Amino acid sequence: MSQDHRRRYSSPVVDGVGKSASRAMLRATGFTDEDFRKPQVGIASTWSNLTPCNMHIDGLAREAADGADGAGGKSLIFNTITVSDGIANGTEGMKYSLVSREVIADSIETVAGCEGFDGLVAIGGCDKNMPGCLMGLARLNRPSVFVYGGTIKPGANHTDIVSVFEAVGAHAKGDKTLIEVKQIEETAIPGAGSCGGMYTANTMASAIEAMGMSLPGSSAQNAEDNDKLADCRAAGAAVLTLLEKDLKPRDIMTREAFENAITVVIALGGSTNAVLHLLGLAHTVDVDLTLEDFTRIGARVPVLADLRPSGHYMMSELVAIGGIQPLMKILLEAGLLYGDCMTVTGQTLAENLASVKPYPEEQDIIHALDNPVKKDSHLRILYGNLAPTGAVAKITGKEGTQFTGRARVFHSEEEATDRIMDGTVVAGDVLVIRYEGPKGGPGMREMLTPTSAIMGKGLGDSVALITDGRFSGGSHGFVVGHVTPEAQDGGPIALVEDGDEIVIDAEANTISVTVDDAELDRRRKLWQEPPLRYTRGVLAKYAKTVSSASEGAVTDK
C-alpha cells in the first residue's frame, strides 16, 4: 500500500487554490513560510491517562517533535487510541483489546495518508498499540521510526501487575488475606511504563528493535528515565536521515528481519502474542511468514533469559545490565541473526552491534549459550486432531512438557474463572475455554484471569488450559492458545465434551483428544454454528472480517 509521499508543501508561493487553502489551514496551527519548505514529520502518539503504559507518552511525543524540528523537519503531533489490557482483563471489555490493534493501524494510516506526511514517528507503550503502530507505518511505507514508551519499574517487594492477579487466586486458596491483597494492589504499579516482565509489551518492543524499526536500545529503557527522552529526540531526527536515504519500512521489514525478531523473542522467553503480531505484521508487508517458521527457528534457538513470568527477573533489571543489545550481539556472533539487515539507523544490524559491550560478568539474568534456560524454543506450535491448522503453547519446561487429563469444557472465560475460584476445577483437569477466538469472542480475549487463578490456587503443575482465545504475556503454566480452526468456525475444539481425554505433548508438538474419527464425525453433524454475538459496531465488523489466528487475525486479508 505504498503511497507517493512527496511533499505537498514545497513552496510558500501560491500555486493553486488547493495548496493555498492547505497552507492557510496550517498557518493557523503556527506554520511560517519557512516551515512549508521543510519535510513534514507526523508524530503518532498513543497518549492516554487511562493506563500507566501510556500516561507519559504526550511528553515523549513532544521530545520526538523537537528532534524532528531540530534536524530540519516540521513536526505535527496527532493521537490515536489505546486500551488497557490490565484493566480490561477478565471482563467483556477485553474483547476490544485485539480489535484495537486494527483500529490503531487504521487510524495512523488514515491520518498520515490524508495529511501527506513525508515521514513518521510512532510511539507506543502497551500490548496492542505497538504492533498497531507498526502495521500503520508499514501500510504507508514512508520513512518511519517506532519508539517504545519504556518499561515500568518494580513495585514494592519486587511485584508487578501479574502479582496482583495471582494474589487474588492465592486469597481464594486461603494463602493471602484481603489486607495482603490490597497491599499488593496499592504498591505493584509505582508509576509510568509498561508491565514489567517479559510480557507482551516488552516482548513486542524487543521484537521491533530486533527487526530494525527502532533505534538501538529503545526496547530496553525505563519509561521515566532520561534515556527514554533522548531516544525520542533521536528518533525524530532519524526520520530526516531516512528521508535523505529514501529508506522505508518495507526496505527494513524483510523476511530475514522477521526471522531476527523471532530469534530474539525466543531467546528472551517472550509472549505467545508475538506469534500473532508477527504473522499480522508480515502480512502487512507481504512477507510469507507462517507458524512453521516459528518451529523451524525454535529448533535451533535457546531460551537464554530468566525473566518473568516463568523466570525471576524484570525488564528494568535487564535494562540495568545493558538491555537486549548484548544479547543480540551474542546471537549474532553465534550465527543466529542476520547481520546484514538494514535498520532505521541507516546502518546494518551488525554495524549497530559492533561496539556493544558484553554483559557484566556478575549477572545471571541472561544465560550463556552453553547453559541455556531451555535448549530450544518455549513457543511450541502444536498440531493434531484438536488443532488441524495449529495452536500456540508457551512451555518453558518448568511445568513439564507433556500433559494428559480430562476435559472440563467452558463456553466463556468468566465461566471457567468462577469454577476455578470455587474449587470445581481440580488436579488432572484440562480446561477447554472455547468460543473465545477472533471471530467467536469476538476479539480473542486473553486468559490472564483464569491462568492467574490457577497459579494462585497452586494448580499450576496439575491443571492445563487450552483455548481458541489467547494469553497475556503474563500467563504461565501449561497453557495452549490460538487453537485453530476456532470453535465458531466449527473447529474440533467445538466438539470436545466433558470427560474426554486430552493429550498435549510439547516435545512431539501435538495436541489431541482421544476420541475416534467416527465419534468426532457424529458430533460434527450435530453441531450448529452459534449466531455471532454482536450485530452492530466495531465488534460486529471485526467478527465479519477477521482471519484465523494462524494467519495473524488480520482484517484485510
C-alpha positions, 0 to 999 in steps of 0.5 A, spaced: 500 500 500 505 504 498 503 511 497 507 517 493 509 521 499 512 527 496 511 533 499 505 537 498 508 543 501 514 545 497 513 552 496 510 558 500 508 561 493 501 560 491 500 555 486 493 553 486 487 554 490 488 547 493 495 548 496 493 555 498 487 553 502 492 547 505 497 552 507 492 557 510 489 551 514 496 550 517 498 557 518 493 557 523 496 551 527 503 556 527 506 554 520 511 560 517 513 560 510 519 557 512 516 551 515 512 549 508 519 548 505 521 543 510 519 535 510 513 534 514 514 529 520 507 526 523 508 524 530 503 518 532 502 518 539 498 513 543 497 518 549 492 516 554 491 517 562 487 511 562 493 506 563 500 507 566 503 504 559 501 510 556 500 516 561 507 519 559 507 518 552 504 526 550 511 528 553 515 523 549 511 525 543 513 532 544 521 530 545 520 526 538 517 533 535 523 537 537 528 532 534 524 532 528 524 540 528 531 540 530 534 536 524 530 540 519 523 537 519 516 540 521 513 536 526 505 535 527 503 531 533 496 527 532 493 521 537 490 515 536 487 510 541 489 505 546 486 500 551 488 497 557 489 490 557 490 490 565 484 493 566 480 490 561 482 483 563 477 478 565 471 482 563 467 483 556 471 489 555 477 485 553 474 483 547 476 490 544 483 489 546 485 485 539 480 489 535 484 495 537 490 493 534 486 494 527 483 500 529 490 503 531 493 501 524 487 504 521 487 510 524 495 512 523 494 510 516 488 514 515 491 520 518 498 520 515 495 518 508 490 524 508 495 529 511 501 527 506 506 526 511 513 525 508 515 521 514 513 518 521 514 517 528 510 512 532 510 511 539 507 506 543 507 503 550 502 497 551 500 490 548 496 492 542 498 499 540 505 497 538 504 492 533 498 497 531 503 502 530 507 498 526 502 495 521 500 503 520 507 505 518 508 499 514 501 500 510 504 507 508 511 505 507 514 512 508 520 513 512 518 511 519 521 510 526 517 506 532 519 508 539 517 504 545 514 508 551 519 504 556 518 499 561 515 500 568 519 499 574 518 494 580 513 495 585 514 494 592 517 487 594 519 486 587 511 485 584 508 487 578 501 487 575 501 479 574 502 479 582 496 482 583 492 477 579 495 471 582 494 474 589 487 474 588 487 466 586 492 465 592 486 469 597 481 464 594 486 458 596 486 461 603 494 463 602 493 471 602 488 475 606 484 481 603 489 486 607 495 482 603 491 483 597 490 490 597 497 491 599 499 488 593 494 492 589 496 499 592 504 498 591 505 493 584 504 499 579 509 505 582 508 509 576 509 510 568 511 504 563 509 498 561 508 491 565 514 489 567 516 482 565 517 479 559 510 480 557 507 482 551 509 489 551 516 488 552 516 482 548 513 486 542 518 492 543 524 487 543 521 484 537 521 491 533 528 493 535 530 486 533 527 487 526 530 494 525 524 499 526 527 502 532 533 505 534 538 501 538 536 500 545 529 503 545 526 496 547 530 496 553 529 503 557 525 505 563 519 509 561 521 515 566 528 515 565 532 520 561 534 515 556 527 514 554 527 522 552 533 522 548 531 516 544 525 520 542 529 526 540 533 521 536 528 518 533 525 524 530 531 526 527 532 519 524 526 520 520 530 526 516 536 521 515 531 516 512 528 521 508 535 523 505 536 515 504 529 514 501 529 508 506 522 505 508 519 500 512 518 495 507 526 496 505 527 494 513 521 489 514 524 483 510 523 476 511 530 475 514 528 481 519 522 477 521 526 471 522 531 476 527 525 478 531 523 471 532 530 469 534 530 474 539 523 473 542 525 466 543 531 467 546 528 472 551 522 467 553 517 472 550 509 472 549 505 467 545 502 474 542 508 475 538 506 469 534 500 473 532 503 480 531 508 477 527 504 473 522 499 480 522 505 484 521 508 480 515 502 480 512 502 487 512 508 487 508 507 481 504 512 477 507 510 469 507 511 468 514 507 462 517 507 458 524 512 453 521 517 458 521 516 459 528 518 451 529 523 451 524 527 457 528 525 454 535 529 448 533 535 451 533 534 457 538 535 457 546 531 460 551 537 464 554 533 469 559 530 468 566 525 473 566 518 473 568 513 470 568 516 463 568 523 466 570 525 471 576 527 477 573 524 484 570 525 488 564 528 494 568 533 489 571 535 487 564 535 494 562 540 495 568 545 490 565 545 493 558 538 491 555 537 486 549 543 489 545 548 484 548 544 479 547 543 480 540 550 481 539 551 474 542 546 471 537 549 474 532 556 472 533 553 465 534 550 465 527 543 466 529 541 473 526 542 476 520 547 481 520 546 484 514 539 487 515 538 494 514 535 498 520 532 505 521 539 507 523 541 507 516 546 502 518 546 494 518 544 490 524 551 488 525 554 495 524 549 497 530 552 491 534 559 492 533 561 496 539 556 493 544 559 491 550 558 484 553 554 483 559 557 484 566 560 478 568 556 478 575 549 477 572 545 471 571 539 474 568 541 472 561 544 465 560 550 463 556 549 459 550 552 453 553 547 453 559 541 455 556 534 456 560 531 451 555 535 448 549 530 450 544 524 454 543 518 455 549 513 457 543 511 450 541 506 450 535 502 444 536 498 440 531 493 434 531 486 432 531 484 438 536 488 443 532 488 441 524 491 448 522 495 449 529 495 452 536 500 456 540 503 453 547 508 457 551 512 451 555 518 453 558 519 446 561 518 448 568 511 445 568 513 439 564 512 438 557 507 433 556 500 433 559 494 428 559 487 429 563 480 430 562 476 435 559 472 440 563 469 444 557 467 452 558 463 456 553 466 463 556 472 465 560 468 468 566 465 461 566 471 457 567 474 463 572 468 462 577 469 454 577 476 455 578 475 460 584 470 455 587 474 449 587 470 445 581 476 445 577 481 440 580 488 436 579 488 432 572 483 437 569 484 440 562 480 446 561 477 447 554 475 455 554 472 455 547 468 460 543 473 465 545 477 466 538 477 472 533 471 471 530 467 467 536 469 472 542 469 476 538 476 479 539 480 473 542 480 475 549 486 473 553 486 468 559 490 472 564 484 471 569 483 464 569 491 462 568 492 467 574 487 463 578 490 457 577 497 459 579 494 462 585 490 456 587 497 452 586 494 448 580 499 450 576 503 443 575 496 439 575 491 443 571 492 445 563 488 450 559 487 450 552 483 455 548 481 458 541 482 465 545 489 467 547 494 469 553 497 475 556 504 475 556 503 474 563 500 467 563 504 461 565 503 454 566 501 449 561 497 453 557 495 452 549 492 458 545 490 460 538 487 453 537 485 453 530 480 452 526 476 456 532 470 453 535 465 458 531 468 456 525 466 449 527 473 447 529 474 440 533 475 444 539 467 445 538 466 438 539 470 436 545 465 434 551 466 433 558 470 427 560 474 426 554 481 425 554 486 430 552 493 429 550 498 435 549 505 433 548 510 439 547 516 435 545 512 431 539 508 438 538 501 435 538 495 436 541 489 431 541 483 428 544 482 421 544 476 420 541 475 416 534 474 419 527 467 416 527 465 419 534 468 426 532 464 425 525 457 424 529 458 430 533 460 434 527 453 433 524 450 435 530 453 441 531 450 448 529 454 454 528 452 459 534 449 466 531 455 471 532 454 475 538 454 482 536 450 485 530 452 492 530 459 496 531 466 495 531 465 488 534 460 486 529 465 488 523 471 485 526 467 478 527 465 479 519 472 480 517 477 477 521 482 471 519 484 465 523 489 466 528 494 462 524 494 467 519 495 473 524 487 475 525 488 480 520 482 484 517 484 485 510 486 479 508 
